[in-house]
Amino acid sequence: MVLFMILVVILALAVAVFWIWTIIDVARRDFKNSNERLIWLLLIILLGIIPSLVYYFVVMRPDNKGCMKVGKK
């Protein structure tokens, strides 16, 4: 039972970190339209992890140049 609780806490922390990471990326990313940024922020903040996952696969992953990326430019 204790192991299950530890796994749940670790999963919850991972989800929270991912959620915050996507909010930061939306805030820093250059969108063609400023309304697009507002819509993504509202969706991610109000609806949680599902829009974060959609944002990751639709916006962050395809161009592979996320604002949080570290290394050579």
Secondary structure, DSSP 4 states (H G I P E B T S, - for coil): -HHHHHHHHHHHHHHHHHHHHHHHHHHHS--SSHHHHHHHHHHHHHHTHHHHHHHIIIIIHHH---TT--S--
